[in-house]
Each structure stands twice: as structure tokens, then as C-alpha cells.
Amino acid sequence: MDFIDKRYKRIIYVNHCLLNQNTRGPGAAFREAASNELIQIFLKNDLNIEQLPCLEIIGAGGVSRKSLDTFLPLLSNSIENGWFPLIKPLIKVRLYRYQWLCKKTALKIVSEMNDFLNAGYVITGIIGMNDSATCGVTKSLDFMEVIRRIAIERNSAITLKKIIKDALIDDRSYFMGSIMSELKKRRMDIKVVGFEPWNDSQENQAKRIAKKLNLIV
């Protein structure tokens, strides 16, 4: 069916927490609310904004990450008493299940993107979050190290920001990595850019991403 209307057939896919900071893990919000600097650029370029799902909310017990909270006391005790290696297999099983969730969701998202492309739409880009084991593009987290550090230091004054920065590694993440692998498999040429929440001003980050995606600032 072919009708003419006012739609502008350009779409950008955006990491969930760039549009809603309330979905960040407790202690990990890097601003009060949505990334206004990026949103203004999107609007200036007449882009339709598609929000990627937050897999951590889905797979880790909601906004408060309740499943992680229930697991931390066991992890903390295992570290204190020297039997952490015994529960490593349990952690790996949980991570495997989470990776499976990320891959399954990535397949669904890329199929949706492919549908848009086949219908004549343009996908300007995908923006991930480069401090995340789930949504990092060129950076990820050593998730086992993050969990270990949180368990050890959960009663100290150390911030989650410090733990995250210490555990960053050069790698693709579970969800965004699966999206990128599926795009490559299907030969879909869509730019994927990672937002760096801790290394620069929000305005500079927005400008950097706009430049990479050839957007007007």
C-alpha cells in the first residue's frame, strides 16, 4: 500500500538510558535526565528516534536490579571466606543466560531495522553506551570484575563510577556486540557509535557523535 504523507523517512536508534537516565543501574546515572544535547541535534536533523530496549532492566530484576542485590551477599561472603572460585560457575551460567537474552533481542531489533530499510527508510545510525557490558560499542566492562568489586566494596564510600572506569576494557558488549555481528552477517551498512559518558562534556560528546553520523549541529 502506497500513500503520501508528511513522514521524513530517517531513523536513529538510541541507547535506552540516553533518553531515560532512570534506567541506569543504581549509582551509574551521569546526568539528571535525557541527553538534551543529542535530542536537539536529532530534532534539528528531522530524525525519528527509536529507543533501544534496556536489557539490564529485563534481565537483572528491573530498574533496581533486584536479582543482583539478592546475589551480592552470597558473592561477598564467598570472597571473604575464600570460596569465590566455587561460585564462579554459577555466575557464568547466569551470564550465559543473559548473553542469550541479548542475542535473541538483537536478532529481533536487526530484523526490524531490515524491515525499515526494505520499505525505503534510512537508518542514520545506532548509538550505544561505551561504559556498559551490555551496550558498549568499542568499550565494554569486565563484568566479573565489576561484580567482584561491588561485592567487596558495597559498604565503602567508593563510587560505582570509579568501579566502572577501572573495569573498562576494549571490547564489544553483549547486546550491542550481537547487533553489530548480526548487521555484518546480513551486510547491513549502518553506522554504530559509542557515547562516552565519563570522558568529556555532554555537549562535546553530542558534537562528536553528530560528526561521525554526518549530522548538522
N, CA, C and O of each residue as an XYZ file, in Angstrom:
868
protein
N       0.854     -1.191      0.000
C       0.000      0.000      0.000
C       0.887      1.237      0.000
O       1.820      1.333      0.797
N       0.605      2.169     -0.877
C       1.484      3.327     -1.061
C       0.687      4.621     -0.916
O      -0.132      4.946     -1.776
N       0.921      5.350      0.153
C       0.270      6.630      0.377
C       1.326      7.704      0.577
O       2.463      7.416      0.948
N       0.938      8.934      0.328
C       1.843     10.059      0.558
C       1.419     10.783      1.823
O       0.251     11.143      1.969
N       2.358     11.001      2.744
C       2.071     11.780      3.949
C       3.312     12.587      4.321
O       4.231     12.719      3.512
N       3.344     13.116      5.514
C       4.393     14.064      5.874
C       5.632     13.425      6.508
O       6.565     14.133      6.887
N       5.649     12.122      6.624
C       6.757     11.495      7.345
C       8.100     11.724      6.642
O       8.194     11.755      5.415
N       9.138     11.885      7.483
C      10.504     12.019      6.997
C      11.192     10.696      7.315
O      11.380     10.361      8.484
N      11.561      9.954      6.299
C      11.948      8.553      6.460
C      13.396      8.365      6.925
O      14.157      7.601      6.331
N      13.756      9.066      7.984
C      15.088      8.895      8.568
C      14.941      8.551     10.054
O      14.198      9.205     10.786
N      15.651      7.530     10.474
C      15.517      6.997     11.837
C      16.890      6.891     12.482
O      17.876      6.578     11.813
N      16.951      7.152     13.785
C      18.164      6.886     14.542
C      17.804      6.021     15.740
O      16.833      6.297     16.445
N      18.582      4.982     15.966
C      18.380      4.094     17.113
C      19.296      4.550     18.253
O      20.496      4.744     18.056
N      18.720      4.716     19.437
C      19.445      5.336     20.552
C      19.382      4.441     21.785
O      18.335      3.886     22.118
N      20.522      4.315     22.452
C      20.579      3.577     23.705
C      19.508      4.079     24.672
O      19.268      5.282     24.773
N      18.875      3.160     25.374
C      17.726      3.497     26.218
C      18.032      4.607     27.233
O      17.245      5.541     27.388
N      19.175      4.502     27.922
C      19.430      5.432     29.028
C      19.827      6.832     28.556
O      19.849      7.756     29.370
N      20.139      7.020     27.282
C      20.367      8.369     26.774
C      19.063      9.159     26.710
O      19.066     10.390     26.708
N      17.961      8.436     26.657
C      16.645      9.081     26.644
C      15.947      8.985     27.997
O      14.959      9.677     28.245
N      16.462      8.131     28.864
C      15.865      7.972     30.195
C      16.928      7.531     31.193
O      17.212      6.338     31.308
N      17.517      8.478     31.914
C      18.573      8.173     32.874
C      18.092      7.276     34.016
O      18.904      6.652     34.699
N      16.778      7.210     34.223
C      16.237      6.381     35.295
C      16.458      4.888     35.062
O      16.264      4.086     35.975
N      16.864      4.507     33.847
C      17.112      3.089     33.582
C      18.563      2.694     33.849
O      18.910      1.515     33.772
N      19.408      3.675     34.163
C      20.791      3.338     34.517
C      20.807      2.552     35.828
O      19.920      2.714     36.667
N      21.807      1.711     35.995
C      21.935      0.976     37.241
C      22.106      1.932     38.412
O      22.654      3.020     38.231
N      21.656      1.564     39.605
C      21.803      2.430     40.778
C      23.253      2.877     40.958
O      24.163      2.052     41.019
N      23.455      4.194     41.041
C      24.793      4.753     41.196
C      25.504      5.072     39.899
O      26.612      5.608     39.924
N      24.888      4.751     38.745
C      25.573      4.913     37.453
C      25.037      6.063     36.599
O      25.554      6.304     35.508
N      24.013      6.776     37.072
C      23.486      7.899     36.281
C      24.544      8.995     36.177
O      25.152      9.372     37.179
N      24.760      9.499     34.971
C      25.793     10.517     34.771
C      25.201     11.909     34.522
O      25.935     12.872     34.298
N      23.858     12.004     34.563
C      23.186     13.295     34.472
C      21.778     13.139     35.043
O      21.370     12.039     35.417
N      21.037     14.252     35.106
C      19.734     14.220     35.764
C      18.654     13.548     34.911
O      17.796     12.840     35.438
N      18.699     13.768     33.607
C      17.609     13.288     32.758
C      18.144     12.995     31.352
O      19.333     12.733     31.173
N      17.253     13.041     30.365
C      17.611     12.693     28.990
C      18.722     13.584     28.440
O      18.922     14.709     28.898
N      19.438     13.057     27.449
C      20.535     13.796     26.826
C      19.979     14.871     25.900
O      19.792     14.651     24.703
N      19.722     16.030     26.482
C      19.118     17.127     25.740
C      19.967     17.554     24.539
O      19.433     17.889     23.482
N      21.305     17.537     24.712
C      22.195     17.967     23.633
C      22.026     17.086     22.395
O      21.979     17.584     21.271
N      21.934     15.769     22.613
C      21.737     14.859     21.489
C      20.351     15.000     20.887
O      20.192     15.025     19.666
N      19.352     15.092     21.752
C      17.971     15.189     21.261
C      17.779     16.418     20.382
O      17.101     16.349     19.357
N      18.372     17.540     20.777
C      18.257     18.756     19.970
C      18.883     18.563     18.586
O      18.367     19.073     17.591
N      19.980     17.837     18.527
C      20.604     17.541     17.229
C      19.694     16.648     16.393
O      19.537     16.865     15.191
N      19.096     15.645     17.028
C      18.173     14.766     16.298
C      17.013     15.566     15.703
O      16.654     15.387     14.540
N      16.435     16.446     16.515
C      15.298     17.243     16.047
C      15.710     18.194     14.931
O      14.967     18.399     13.972
N      16.894     18.768     15.065
C      17.387     19.697     14.043
C      17.561     18.995     12.698
O      17.420     19.612     11.643
N      17.870     17.700     12.748
C      18.078     16.921     11.524
C      16.833     16.136     11.103
O      16.899     15.268     10.232
N      15.699     16.452     11.733
C      14.423     15.797     11.399
C      14.494     14.271     11.478
O      13.993     13.564     10.604
N      15.123     13.786     12.539
C      15.241     12.340     12.717
C      14.122     11.803     13.600
O      13.740     12.435     14.585
N      13.610     10.653     13.246
C      12.714      9.920     14.120
C      13.570      9.082     15.063
O      14.526      8.442     14.626
N      13.234      9.081     16.351
C      14.083      8.466     17.373
C      13.474      7.143     17.834
O      12.341      7.096     18.314
N      14.251      6.070     17.677
C      13.830      4.752     18.137
C      14.671      4.375     19.354
O      15.897      4.306     19.263
N      14.026      4.133     20.485
C      14.731      3.823     21.725
C      14.979      2.324     21.831
O      14.040      1.528     21.808
N      16.261      1.940     21.948
C      16.598      0.535     22.124
C      16.153      0.056     23.515
O      16.141      0.849     24.456
N      15.793     -1.209     23.659
C      15.365     -1.709     24.972
C      16.529     -1.773     25.950
O      17.683     -1.909     25.543
N      16.226     -1.674     27.230
C      17.241     -1.821     28.274
C      17.248     -3.280     28.726
O      16.372     -3.709     29.477
N      18.233     -4.028     28.268
C      18.294     -5.455     28.597
C      18.633     -5.697     30.064
O      18.297     -6.745     30.616
N      19.297     -4.731     30.697
C      19.637     -4.902     32.108
C      18.386     -4.852     32.984
O      18.297     -5.571     33.979
N      17.433     -4.019     32.624
C      16.159     -3.997     33.354
C      15.429     -5.327     33.172
O      14.880     -5.885     34.122
N      15.433     -5.823     31.933
C      14.722     -7.069     31.629
C      15.399     -8.266     32.303
O      14.729     -9.150     32.838
N      16.735     -8.282     32.269
C      17.444     -9.479     32.702
C      18.050     -9.429     34.095
O      18.588    -10.431     34.566
N      17.975     -8.271     34.769
C      18.628     -8.172     36.089
C      17.679     -7.714     37.189
O      18.112     -7.176     38.208
N      16.384     -7.930     36.976
C      15.444     -7.672     38.065
C      14.867     -6.281     38.114
O      14.556     -5.780     39.195
N      14.715     -5.637     36.954
C      14.047     -4.339     36.913
C      14.976     -3.163     37.145
O      16.199     -3.304     37.145
N      14.368     -1.993     37.343
C      15.112     -0.744     37.485
C      16.100     -0.805     38.650
O      17.202     -0.264     38.553
N      15.721     -1.450     39.735
C      16.580     -1.528     40.924
C      17.591     -2.664     40.862
O      18.388     -2.830     41.786
N      17.571     -3.450     39.783
C      18.484     -4.589     39.615
C      18.379     -5.538     40.813
O      19.389     -5.901     41.416
N      17.141     -5.937     41.152
C      16.881     -6.710     42.367
C      17.575     -8.064     42.374
O      18.007     -8.532     43.427
N      17.688     -8.700     41.206
C      18.329    -10.018     41.182
C      19.801     -9.904     41.538
O      20.377    -10.818     42.129
N      20.413     -8.774     41.174
C      21.811     -8.543     41.540
C      21.938     -8.305     43.045
O      22.872     -8.796     43.680
N      20.995     -7.552     43.610
C      21.014     -7.270     45.049
C      20.920     -8.549     45.886
O      21.574     -8.675     46.922
N      20.107     -9.485     45.427
C      19.951    -10.724     46.184
C      21.186    -11.625     46.057
O      21.440    -12.470     46.915
N      21.938    -11.432     44.986
C      23.105    -12.262     44.726
C      24.368    -11.741     45.426
O      25.276    -12.512     45.738
N      24.416    -10.405     45.673
C      25.635     -9.797     46.214
C      26.052    -10.324     47.598
O      27.244    -10.548     47.811
N      25.122    -10.532     48.549
C      25.555    -11.068     49.857
C      26.282    -12.411     49.737
O      27.295    -12.638     50.399
N      25.751    -13.303     48.881
C      26.402    -14.596     48.660
C      27.796    -14.399     48.077
O      28.759    -15.041     48.495
N      27.881    -13.493     47.099
C      29.161    -13.223     46.457
C      30.152    -12.623     47.453
O      31.318    -13.015     47.498
N      29.673    -11.672     48.244
C      30.532    -11.022     49.236
C      31.068    -12.033     50.245
O      32.252    -12.012     50.584
N      30.201    -12.912     50.720
C      30.621    -13.935     51.686
C      31.634    -14.899     51.075
O      32.573    -15.334     51.742
N      31.435    -15.223     49.810
C      32.352    -16.164     49.151
C      33.746    -15.566     49.009
O      34.747    -16.273     49.117
N      33.803    -14.257     48.767
C      35.105    -13.584     48.655
C      35.786    -13.510     50.014
O      36.983    -13.769     50.137
N      35.007    -13.151     51.036
C      35.574    -13.015     52.384
C      36.082    -14.341     52.933
O      37.064    -14.383     53.674
N      35.399    -15.431     52.560
C      35.744    -16.735     53.127
C      36.583    -17.604     52.193
O      36.874    -18.760     52.500
N      36.965    -17.035     51.051
C      37.901    -17.737     50.171
C      37.309    -18.802     49.284
O      38.059    -19.580     48.695
N      35.966    -18.877     49.156
C      35.400    -19.871     48.259
C      34.719    -19.252     47.032
O      33.787    -19.822     46.466
N      35.212    -18.065     46.635
C      34.721    -17.414     45.411
C      34.854    -18.319     44.175
O      33.929    -18.358     43.363
N      35.988    -19.059     43.997
C      36.098    -19.932     42.806
C      34.973    -20.954     42.699
O      34.642    -21.405     41.602
N      34.384    -21.321     43.839
C      33.322    -22.332     43.819
C      32.025    -21.812     43.214
O      31.246    -22.580     42.649
N      31.792    -20.495     43.334
C      30.537    -19.970     42.783
C      30.735    -19.331     41.402
O      29.777    -18.854     40.794
N      31.977    -19.322     40.912
C      32.223    -18.785     39.568
C      31.389    -19.484     38.498
O      30.852    -18.811     37.618
N      31.263    -20.823     38.542
C      30.422    -21.496     37.539
C      28.976    -21.000     37.558
O      28.346    -20.876     36.507
N      28.449    -20.718     38.755
C      27.087    -20.192     38.880
C      26.972    -18.828     38.200
O      25.999    -18.556     37.498
N      27.979    -17.968     38.417
C      27.982    -16.649     37.778
C      28.023    -16.803     36.260
O      27.322    -16.101     35.532
N      28.855    -17.733     35.798
C      28.991    -17.928     34.355
C      27.697    -18.432     33.718
O      27.363    -18.061     32.593
N      26.977    -19.277     34.448
C      25.677    -19.751     33.941
C      24.707    -18.584     33.799
O      23.997    -18.476     32.799
N      24.680    -17.709     34.808
C      23.789    -16.544     34.757
C      24.193    -15.609     33.628
O      23.333    -15.047     32.949
N      25.487    -15.439     33.423
C      25.959    -14.598     32.329
C      25.607    -15.209     30.975
O      25.244    -14.495     30.039
N      25.715    -16.535     30.877
C      25.358    -17.201     29.619
C      23.887    -16.971     29.295
O      23.541    -16.703     28.144
N      23.022    -17.074     30.294
C      21.591    -16.831     30.079
C      21.345    -15.390     29.650
O      20.489    -15.122     28.807
N      22.109    -14.456     30.241
C      21.961    -13.049     29.884
C      22.459    -12.797     28.457
O      21.844    -12.040     27.706
N      23.566    -13.429     28.091
C      24.076    -13.290     26.721
C      23.066    -13.817     25.714
O      22.895    -13.245     24.638
N      22.403    -14.903     26.065
C      21.381    -15.473     25.185
C      20.216    -14.491     25.002
O      19.707    -14.325     23.894
N      19.798    -13.838     26.104
C      18.745    -12.825     26.035
C      19.173    -11.678     25.116
O      18.384    -11.208     24.296
N      20.429    -11.230     25.256
C      20.939    -10.127     24.432
C      20.948    -10.510     22.950
O      20.556     -9.718     22.092
N      21.396    -11.725     22.664
C      21.470    -12.163     21.269
C      20.079    -12.301     20.664
O      19.850    -11.889     19.527
N      19.149    -12.879     21.422
C      17.773    -13.059     20.927
C      17.130    -11.706     20.644
O      16.457    -11.542     19.626
N      17.330    -10.733     21.538
C      16.754     -9.401     21.360
C      17.421     -8.679     20.195
O      16.753     -7.969     19.443
N      18.738     -8.852     20.036
C      19.463     -8.224     18.934
C      18.933     -8.704     17.587
O      18.785     -7.906     16.661
N      18.647     -9.996     17.470
C      18.095    -10.535     16.227
C      16.762     -9.869     15.889
O      16.495     -9.546     14.732
N      15.938     -9.671     16.904
C      14.641     -9.022     16.711
C      14.817     -7.573     16.256
O      14.126     -7.122     15.342
N      15.746     -6.836     16.895
C      15.980     -5.435     16.561
C      16.517     -5.293     15.140
O      16.066     -4.427     14.391
N      17.472     -6.132     14.766
C      18.056     -6.043     13.423
C      17.030     -6.420     12.358
O      17.037     -5.852     11.266
N      16.156     -7.363     12.661
C      15.076     -7.699     11.717
C      14.150     -6.509     11.513
O      13.684     -6.259     10.401
N      13.886     -5.776     12.590
C      13.068     -4.561     12.492
C      13.768     -3.517     11.631
O      13.138     -2.882     10.786
N      15.068     -3.341     11.842
C      15.842     -2.398     11.031
C      15.792     -2.786      9.554
O      15.623     -1.937      8.679
N      15.940     -4.072      9.298
C      15.913     -4.566      7.915
C      14.568     -4.294      7.253
O      14.500     -3.975      6.067
N      13.508     -4.424      8.030
C      12.162     -4.129      7.520
C      12.052     -2.663      7.115
O      11.504     -2.348      6.059
N      12.575     -1.762      7.961
C      12.573     -0.338      7.623
C      13.356     -0.082      6.334
O      12.896      0.643      5.451
N      14.536     -0.683      6.237
C      15.370     -0.464      5.049
C      14.675     -0.967      3.786
O      14.705     -0.303      2.750
N      14.054     -2.134      3.874
C      13.357     -2.697      2.715
C      12.161     -1.865      2.297
O      11.731     -1.912      1.144
N      11.618     -1.089      3.260
C      10.467     -0.231      2.961
C      10.895      1.160      2.492
O      10.047      2.034      2.309
N      12.202      1.377      2.294
C      12.685      2.643      1.763
C      13.096      3.673      2.791
O      13.315      4.836      2.450
N      13.205      3.261      4.059
C      13.634      4.184      5.110
C      15.162      4.213      5.188
O      15.837      3.313      4.690
N      15.689      5.253      5.814
C      17.127      5.381      6.037
C      17.393      5.328      7.539
O      16.775      6.062      8.310
N      18.304      4.466      7.946
C      18.720      4.418      9.346
C      20.039      5.166      9.455
O      21.074      4.693      8.986
N      19.992      6.332     10.076
C      21.147      7.217     10.141
C      22.261      6.643     10.994
O      23.438      6.870     10.712
N      21.907      5.901     12.035
C      22.925      5.309     12.889
C      22.332      4.670     14.123
O      21.129      4.737     14.376
N      23.219      4.046     14.885
C      22.870      3.428     16.162
C      23.846      3.974     17.201
O      25.056      3.979     16.977
N      23.325      4.431     18.330
C      24.177      4.986     19.387
C      24.134      4.075     20.608
O      23.077      3.854     21.198
N      25.295      3.554     20.974
C      25.417      2.713     22.160
C      26.046      3.486     23.306
O      26.271      4.692     23.207
N      26.328      2.780     24.395
C      26.853      3.413     25.606
C      28.178      2.755     25.983
O      28.211      1.604     26.420
N      29.276      3.504     25.807
C      30.605      2.924     25.943
C      31.112      2.811     27.382
O      32.307      2.969     27.634
N      30.211      2.537     28.319
C      30.662      2.188     29.678
C      29.842      1.014     30.181
O      29.617      0.865     31.382
N      29.396      0.179     29.245
C      28.414     -0.839     29.584
C      28.817     -2.205     29.043
O      29.272     -2.325     27.906
N      28.644     -3.241     29.876
C      28.859     -4.615     29.425
C      27.744     -5.055     28.486
O      27.876     -6.060     27.787
N      26.648     -4.304     28.472
C      25.505     -4.628     27.635
C      25.491     -3.833     26.336
O      25.236     -4.396     25.272
N      25.762     -2.539     26.409
C      25.529     -1.650     25.266
C      26.776     -0.974     24.719
O      26.656     -0.091     23.870
N      27.969     -1.351     25.170
C      29.191     -0.739     24.663
C      29.454     -1.089     23.208
O      29.154     -2.195     22.760
N      30.020     -0.134     22.472
C      30.330     -0.327     21.051
C      31.801     -0.716     20.876
O      32.102     -1.758     20.293
N      32.705      0.108     21.373
C      34.135     -0.200     21.322
C      34.696     -0.466     22.713
O      35.826     -0.932     22.854
N      33.902     -0.166     23.739
C      34.288     -0.413     25.128
C      33.238     -1.298     25.786
O      32.047     -1.209     25.488
N      33.706     -2.149     26.684
C      32.801     -2.967     27.474
C      33.328     -3.004     28.904
O      34.291     -2.310     29.231
N      32.710     -3.801     29.744
C      33.147     -3.950     31.124
C      33.562     -5.393     31.379
O      32.946     -6.330     30.872
N      34.602     -5.552     32.163
C      34.909     -6.870     32.698
C      33.861     -7.140     33.776
O      34.034     -6.763     34.935
N      32.780     -7.792     33.380
C      31.609     -7.906     34.243
C      31.920     -8.668     35.533
O      31.426     -8.315     36.604
N      32.738     -9.708     35.424
C      33.113    -10.466     36.622
C      33.850     -9.564     37.615
O      33.653     -9.667     38.825
N      34.699     -8.682     37.089
C      35.446     -7.773     37.949
C      34.515     -6.750     38.603
O      34.674     -6.425     39.780
N      33.553     -6.250     37.843
C      32.583     -5.291     38.403
C      31.809     -5.924     39.549
O      31.681     -5.336     40.623
N      31.297     -7.122     39.317
C      30.539     -7.822     40.349
C      31.403     -8.070     41.590
O      30.955     -7.887     42.721
N      32.652     -8.490     41.354
C      33.569     -8.755     42.468
C      33.829     -7.484     43.275
O      33.797     -7.505     44.506
N      34.087     -6.371     42.569
C      34.384     -5.110     43.256
C      33.174     -4.580     44.017
O      33.310     -4.069     45.128
N      31.994     -4.702     43.419
C      30.779     -4.249     44.098
C      30.553     -5.051     45.376
O      30.191     -4.506     46.419
N      30.778     -6.360     45.265
C      30.590     -7.223     46.438
C      31.574     -6.864     47.549
O      31.203     -6.848     48.723
N      32.816     -6.576     47.190
C      33.841     -6.247     48.181
C      33.596     -4.880     48.801
O      33.745     -4.703     50.010
N      33.216     -3.909     47.964
C      33.215     -2.518     48.401
C      31.821     -1.921     48.551
O      31.674     -0.700     48.596
N      30.800     -2.765     48.629
C      29.431     -2.238     48.663
C      29.130     -1.448     49.936
O      28.175     -0.671     49.964
N      29.922     -1.632     50.982
C      29.718     -0.861     52.211
C      30.726      0.270     52.379
O      30.767      0.916     53.426
N      31.537      0.511     51.352
C      32.541      1.576     51.421
C      32.038      2.818     50.695
O      30.938      2.822     50.143
N      32.862      3.884     50.701
C      32.462      5.146     50.076
C      32.811      5.205     48.592
O      32.530      6.207     47.935
N      33.416      4.150     48.055
C      33.806      4.162     46.645
C      32.566      4.243     45.757
O      31.536      3.643     46.063
N      32.671      4.979     44.672
C      31.517      5.172     43.791
C      31.502      4.124     42.681
O      32.538      3.564     42.323
N      30.304      3.870     42.143
C      30.181      2.943     41.027
C      30.910      3.484     39.800
O      31.436      2.717     38.994
N      30.937      4.809     39.665
C      31.672      5.432     38.565
C      33.129      4.986     38.573
O      33.682      4.658     37.523
N      33.758      4.972     39.752
C      35.161      4.555     39.870
C      35.320      3.086     39.505
O      36.268      2.719     38.810
N      34.411      2.251     39.961
C      34.469      0.821     39.646
C      34.339      0.606     38.148
O      35.078     -0.185     37.563
N      33.388      1.319     37.520
C      33.179      1.193     36.080
C      34.424      1.612     35.300
O      34.862      0.905     34.392
N      34.983      2.750     35.654
C      36.159      3.250     34.932
C      37.342      2.302     35.071
O      38.116      2.129     34.130
N      37.485      1.689     36.239
C      38.585      0.749     36.465
C      38.397     -0.552     35.690
O      39.375     -1.213     35.341
N      37.147     -0.922     35.419
C      36.858     -2.223     34.803
C      36.625     -2.139     33.297
O      36.318     -3.152     32.670
N      36.767     -0.944     32.699
C      36.566     -0.799     31.252
C      37.620     -1.565     30.470
O      38.800     -1.544     30.819
N      37.190     -2.243     29.404
C      38.101     -2.962     28.524
C      37.746     -2.638     27.071
O      36.624     -2.224     26.778
N      38.698     -2.827     26.173
C      38.457     -2.623     24.746
C      37.791     -3.878     24.178
O      38.455     -4.882     23.923
N      36.492     -3.808     23.986
C      35.763     -4.977     23.503
C      34.332     -4.568     23.176
O      33.874     -3.497     23.577
N      33.642     -5.417     22.457
C      32.213     -5.215     22.225
C      31.424     -5.812     23.387
O      31.882     -6.736     24.059
N      30.238     -5.268     23.608
C      29.411     -5.724     24.722
C      28.458     -6.828     24.274
O      28.432     -7.205     23.103
N      27.680     -7.340     25.222
C      26.778     -8.458     24.934
C      25.690     -8.096     23.919
O      25.539     -8.777     22.905
N      24.943     -7.042     24.186
C      23.804     -6.681     23.332
C      24.258     -5.950     22.069
O      23.923     -6.361     20.958
N      25.022     -4.865     22.237
C      25.451     -4.103     21.073
C      26.381     -4.933     20.195
O      26.345     -4.823     18.969
N      27.215     -5.764     20.821
C      28.080     -6.650     20.042
C      27.278     -7.614     19.192
O      27.652     -7.905     18.056
N      26.167     -8.117     19.741
C      25.293     -9.018     18.985
C      24.615     -8.290     17.836
O      24.464     -8.847     16.749
N      24.203     -7.046     18.071
C      23.610     -6.243     16.998
C      24.625     -6.041     15.870
O      24.299     -6.224     14.697
N      25.844     -5.668     16.228
C      26.871     -5.410     15.222
C      27.231     -6.677     14.437
O      27.457     -6.615     13.228
N      27.283     -7.817     15.120
C      27.573     -9.082     14.444
C      26.463     -9.444     13.458
O      26.729     -9.914     12.352
N      25.215     -9.218     13.876
C      24.085     -9.537     13.006
C      24.023     -8.597     11.812
O      23.688     -9.022     10.707
N      24.342     -7.320     12.022
C      24.398     -6.365     10.902
C      25.433     -6.808      9.868
O      25.187     -6.766      8.663
N      26.585     -7.229     10.365
C      27.654     -7.684      9.466
C      27.233     -8.935      8.711
O      27.490     -9.063      7.514
N      26.581     -9.862      9.417
C      26.148    -11.102      8.792
C      25.159    -10.831      7.659
O      25.186    -11.497      6.625
N      24.282     -9.837      7.870
C      23.269     -9.520      6.860
C      23.746     -8.456      5.857
O      22.997     -8.051      4.968
N      24.993     -8.015      6.013
C      25.595     -6.996      5.143
C      24.773     -5.699      5.141
O      24.537     -5.087      4.100
N      24.355     -5.314      6.330
C      23.605     -4.064      6.504
C      24.574     -2.979      6.964
O      25.135     -3.057      8.057
N      24.762     -1.982      6.129
C      25.755     -0.934      6.396
C      25.125      0.201      7.210
O      24.629      1.179      6.650
N      25.152      0.057      8.531
C      24.611      1.070      9.436
C      25.713      1.462     10.418
O      26.342      0.597     11.027
N      25.943      2.749     10.567
C      26.996      3.215     11.473
C      26.580      3.003     12.929
O      25.443      3.282     13.311
N      27.522      2.505     13.734
C      27.281      2.294     15.151
C      28.331      3.097     15.921
O      29.531      2.922     15.708
N      27.874      3.976     16.817
C      28.763      4.895     17.525
C      28.552      4.737     19.031
O      27.423      4.570     19.494
N      29.642      4.790     19.784
C      29.554      4.670     21.238
C      29.634      6.022     21.931
O      30.547      6.806     21.674
N      28.675      6.291     22.807
C      28.666      7.505     23.632
C      29.579      7.282     24.826
O      29.511      6.237     25.474
N      30.448      8.271     25.129
C      31.394      8.166     26.250
C      30.902      9.074     27.392
O      31.170     10.275     27.369
N      30.198      8.532     28.375
C      29.557      9.389     29.379
C      30.487     10.042     30.389
O      30.116     11.039     31.009
N      31.703      9.496     30.570
C      32.546      9.987     31.652
C      33.748     10.791     31.187
O      34.391     11.448     32.006
N      34.072     10.764     29.903
C      35.359     11.291     29.446
C      35.322     12.705     28.896
O      36.374     13.238     28.546
N      34.174     13.328     28.805
C      34.084     14.628     28.146
C      32.794     15.300     28.588
O      31.971     14.696     29.277
N      32.623     16.560     28.183
C      31.354     17.232     28.453
C      30.269     16.610     27.579
O      30.556     16.074     26.509
N      29.037     16.684     28.037
C      27.912     16.136     27.281
C      27.783     16.822     25.921
O      27.464     16.180     24.920
N      28.031     18.118     25.897
C      27.939     18.868     24.645
C      28.984     18.390     23.641
O      28.681     18.211     22.462
N      30.213     18.183     24.110
C      31.271     17.702     23.214
C      30.987     16.293     22.707
O      31.267     15.970     21.552
N      30.429     15.457     23.582
C      30.066     14.112     23.152
C      28.991     14.149     22.062
O      29.060     13.407     21.083
N      28.008     15.015     22.246
C      26.939     15.146     21.250
C      27.506     15.606     19.906
O      27.119     15.098     18.854
N      28.415     16.562     19.953
C      29.036     17.061     18.714
C      29.886     15.981     18.043
O      29.897     15.866     16.817
N      30.597     15.190     18.854
C      31.427     14.115     18.301
C      30.569     13.086     17.560
O      30.917     12.640     16.467
N      29.443     12.718     18.178
C      28.569     11.748     17.561
C      27.916     12.324     16.298
O      27.776     11.630     15.290
N      27.520     13.599     16.367
C      26.930     14.248     15.190
C      27.912     14.230     14.020
O      27.518     13.990     12.879
N      29.166     14.479     14.299
C      30.186     14.490     13.251
C      30.336     13.103     12.635
O      30.431     12.975     11.415
N      30.358     12.065     13.468
C      30.511     10.703     12.976
C      29.322     10.263     12.112
O      29.463      9.451     11.197
N      28.152     10.819     12.428
C      26.944     10.430     11.692
C      26.553     11.456     10.620
O      25.486     11.361     10.013
N      27.433     12.434     10.400
C      27.192     13.462      9.368
C      25.902     14.243      9.611
O      25.119     14.480      8.692
N      25.700     14.632     10.856
C      24.503     15.401     11.219
C      24.848     16.873     11.411
O      25.974     17.213     11.776
N      23.880     17.735     11.164
C      24.042     19.188     11.375
C      23.948     19.468     12.867
O      23.052     18.965     13.545
N      24.864     20.260     13.368
C      24.861     20.629     14.791
C      24.195     21.989     14.975
O      24.092     22.478     16.100
